[in-house]
Amino acid sequence: MTTCPVPVAYRVTDRWDETHDTVTLRLEPAARWLAPFEAGQFAMVYAFGVGEIPVSVSSLPTVGHGLAHTVREVGAVSAALCRKRIGDTVGLRGPFGTGWGLEAARGRDVLVVAGGIGLAPLRPLVRHAVAAPEDYGRVNVLVGARSPGDLVSRVETRRWSTAYTGVTVDHPDPYWRGEIGLVTRLLDRAHFDPASTAAFVCGPEPMIRATARDLVHRGVPADRIRVSLERNMRCATGHCGHCQLGPVLLCRDGPVIGFDRAEPLMSTREL
């Protein structure tokens, strides 16, 4: 697949607040489309005059709808993107990196585990799986967040009626009536056969590591646990080395890789 090395202008056609510091932008090309994205891949999203950051696609184009990217405000570029309004323009380079590879899950139980904003890159995968129940076994979506106010896609999550969906938070507010604790606690309530499951995990690295190790302990093969890792991606072409994790350049070889490959790298303190 050919990626675009220079930013292409995209216009914001819709936006909505996911949480107090997280925004989803729906984007349509001002002149031409980039090459098609796969769920799990990312774009370098450019705020003109400020800079660019890597953001995974959180919604693939459909009839009448463009790409969507979910951005959390953590720095100057992400803050500038979160301030964008309908009609504003951003730049996109991409697509970059590896996808989730949902086709390998065909005929298997699907287990999706997300921490915080990690649900956003998994959203296209879940949408596809729940829309085609005849292609997969049981679909489970487990979501964890720091607090109820940090949960993304709260309305859409309730619409995934063909999937078992579990949600938990670390710090409940007075109105929370759901589960409390780590997302791994929800694994006991999910419905999947470890020997015939494809798992997809995205979130903070400690959560990814704990979840994947728990799944391996339960009998899910490490090479069927796909994880999405984050590093400081600058060039997105595998040349600058800022996203290096041991021998892996995540902008080129990731961000989605098998846990069989990721586990020894995530276990090394210096990396």
C-alpha positions in Angstrom: 0.0 0.0 0.0 1.4 3.4 -0.9 1.3 6.1 1.8 1.3 9.8 1.2 4.5 11.5 2.4 3.1 15.0 2.5 -0.1 16.3 4.3 -3.3 16.2 2.3 -6.0 18.7 3.3 -9.0 17.3 5.0 -12.0 19.3 6.2 -13.8 18.8 9.5 -17.4 17.8 8.7 -18.4 16.9 12.2 -17.0 16.8 15.7 -18.2 15.7 19.1 -16.9 15.6 22.6 -16.2 12.1 23.9 -15.0 13.2 27.3 -13.8 16.5 29.0 -10.5 16.2 27.2 -11.2 14.0 24.2 -12.8 14.9 20.8 -13.6 12.9 17.7 -13.2 14.7 14.4 -15.0 13.4 11.2 -12.9 14.3 8.2 -13.6 14.5 4.4 -10.9 15.4 1.8 -10.8 18.9 0.5 -9.5 17.7 -2.8 -8.5 14.0 -2.8 -8.7 10.9 -0.6 -5.7 9.2 0.8 -5.3 5.5 0.1 -7.9 3.3 2.1 -7.1 2.7 5.8 -7.4 -0.5 7.6 -8.8 -0.7 11.2 -5.7 -0.4 13.5 -3.7 1.8 11.1 -2.9 5.4 11.8 -2.4 8.8 10.1 -0.1 11.6 10.9 -2.6 14.4 11.7 -1.3 17.9 11.1 -2.6 21.1 12.8 -1.3 23.7 10.4 1.2 26.0 12.1 1.6 23.8 15.1 2.7 20.3 14.1 1.6 16.8 13.6 0.9 13.7 15.8 0.0 10.1 15.0 -3.6 9.2 15.6 -5.2 5.8 14.8 -8.3 5.8 12.7 -11.4 5.4 14.9 -14.0 5.1 12.1 -13.5 4.0 8.5 -15.3 5.8 5.7 -18.9 4.7 4.9 -21.5 6.1 2.5 -22.0 9.7 3.5 -19.3 9.6 6.2 -15.6 10.2 6.1 -12.7 9.1 8.3 -12.8 9.8 12.0 -10.0 10.3 14.4 -10.3 10.5 18.2 -7.9 12.9 19.8 -7.1 13.3 23.5 -5.6 16.7 24.6 -2.2 16.0 26.0 0.1 18.5 24.2 0.2 21.5 21.9 -0.7 19.7 18.7 -3.5 17.6 20.2 -4.9 20.7 21.9 -5.0 22.5 18.6 -6.8 19.6 17.0 -9.3 19.4 19.8 -10.2 23.1 19.2 -11.0 22.4 15.5 -14.6 23.2 14.5 -16.7 22.1 11.6 -15.3 23.7 8.4 -11.7 23.9 9.7 -8.9 22.1 7.8 -6.3 19.7 9.0 -3.6 17.8 7.1 -3.3 14.0 6.9 -0.4 11.7 5.9 -0.9 8.0 5.6 -2.1 5.4 6.0 0.8 4.0 8.1 1.4 0.9 10.1 -0.3 -2.5 10.5 -4.0 -3.2 11.0 -5.8 -5.4 13.5 -6.1 -8.3 11.0 -9.6 -9.2 11.8 -9.8 -11.6 8.8 -7.6 -14.0 10.8 -10.5 -14.1 13.4 -13.0 -15.4 11.0 -14.8 -18.4 12.5 -13.3 -17.7 16.0 -14.6 -16.1 19.2 -13.6 -12.4 19.2 -12.4 -10.8 22.4 -11.8 -7.0 22.5 -10.3 -5.5 25.6 -9.9 -1.7 25.7 -8.5 0.7 28.3 -9.6 4.3 28.2 -9.2 6.0 24.8 -7.9 2.6 23.6 -11.5 1.8 22.6 -11.3 4.3 19.8 -8.8 2.4 17.5 -10.8 -0.8 18.3 -14.2 0.8 17.3 -14.0 -0.1 13.6 -13.1 -3.7 14.4 -16.0 -4.0 16.8 -18.4 -2.4 14.3 -17.4 -4.9 11.7 -17.6 -7.9 14.0 -21.1 -7.1 15.3 -22.4 -6.3 11.8 -21.4 -9.8 10.6 -22.3 -12.2 13.3 -22.4 -15.1 10.8 -18.6 -14.7 10.2 -17.5 -15.0 13.8 -18.2 -16.8 17.0 -19.1 -15.0 20.2 -18.1 -11.3 20.4 -17.0 -9.9 23.7 -16.1 -6.2 24.3 -14.5 -5.4 27.7 -13.9 -1.7 28.5 -12.1 -0.1 31.4 -11.5 3.5 32.3 -10.3 5.6 35.2 -13.7 7.1 35.9 -17.2 7.2 34.3 -16.3 10.6 32.8 -13.3 9.0 30.9 -15.4 6.5 29.0 -15.5 7.0 25.3 -18.3 5.8 22.9 -20.7 5.4 25.8 -23.8 5.6 23.6 -22.5 3.4 20.8 -21.3 0.7 23.3 -24.9 0.2 24.4 -25.9 -0.5 20.7 -23.5 -3.4 20.3 -26.4 -5.8 21.0 -24.8 -8.8 19.3 -21.8 -8.6 21.6 -21.3 -9.2 25.3 -20.2 -5.8 26.6 -18.7 -5.3 30.0 -17.6 -1.9 31.4 -15.6 -1.1 34.6 -14.0 2.0 36.1 -11.3 2.5 38.7 -12.8 5.5 40.4 -16.6 5.6 40.4 -18.7 8.8 40.9 -21.8 8.8 43.1 -24.0 7.9 40.1 -22.0 4.9 38.9 -23.9 1.6 39.2 -21.5 -0.6 37.2 -18.4 -2.6 37.8 -15.4 -1.2 39.8 -11.9 -2.4 39.3 -9.4 -3.5 36.7 -10.7 -4.5 33.2 -9.1 -7.9 33.7 -11.8 -8.7 36.3 -14.3 -8.8 33.5 -12.6 -11.7 31.8 -14.4 -14.1 34.1 -17.7 -12.9 32.8 -16.9 -13.0 29.1 -18.0 -15.9 26.9 -15.1 -17.3 24.8 -13.2 -20.5 24.2 -9.5 -19.8 24.8 -8.4 -22.4 22.3 -10.5 -20.7 19.5 -10.3 -17.0 20.3 -8.7 -14.1 18.6 -8.0 -11.3 21.1 -7.4 -7.6 20.4 -6.1 -5.3 23.2 -5.4 -1.6 23.3 -4.8 0.8 26.1 -2.1 1.9 28.6 0.9 -0.4 28.4 0.6 -1.9 31.9 -3.0 -2.7 31.1 -2.0 -4.4 27.8 0.7 -6.4 29.5 -1.6 -7.6 32.4 -4.5 -8.4 30.1 -2.4 -10.3 27.5 -0.6 -12.3 30.2 -3.9 -13.2 31.8 -5.2 -14.4 28.5 -2.1 -16.5 27.9 -2.6 -18.0 31.3 -6.2 -18.9 30.4 -5.0 -20.7 27.2 -5.2 -18.1 24.4 -2.1 -18.5 22.2 0.1 -15.5 22.4 0.2 -15.2 18.6 -3.6 -14.8 18.5 -3.5 -11.8 20.9 -3.0 -8.6 18.9 -1.9 -5.5 20.8 -1.5 -1.9 19.7 1.5 -0.1 21.1 2.4 3.6 21.2 5.7 5.4 20.9 6.7 8.9 19.8 6.2 8.6 16.0 7.7 11.5 14.1 8.6 10.5 10.5 6.1 7.6 10.3 8.4 6.0 7.7 10.8 4.1 9.8 13.8 6.4 9.4 14.1 8.6 12.5 14.0 5.9 15.1 11.9 7.7 17.7 9.4 4.9 17.8 11.9 2.1 18.2 11.0 -0.7 20.6 14.0 -3.1 20.5 14.3 -4.3 16.9 10.8 -3.1 16.1 10.0 0.3 14.5 6.4 0.7 15.5 5.4 3.2 12.7 6.5 0.5 10.2 6.2 -2.9 12.0 3.3 -1.8 14.2 1.5 -0.3 16.0 -0.4 -3.6 16.0 1.7 -6.7 16.6 1.2 -10.1 18.1 1.8 -10.5 21.9 4.2 -13.3 21.1 6.5 -10.7 19.6 5.6 -7.8 22.0 5.9 -9.6 25.3 9.7 -9.9 25.5 10.1 -6.3 24.4 7.5 -4.9 26.9 9.2 -6.8 29.7 12.6 -5.1 29.2 12.9 -2.1 31.5 15.3 -0.2 29.2 12.9 -0.3 26.3 
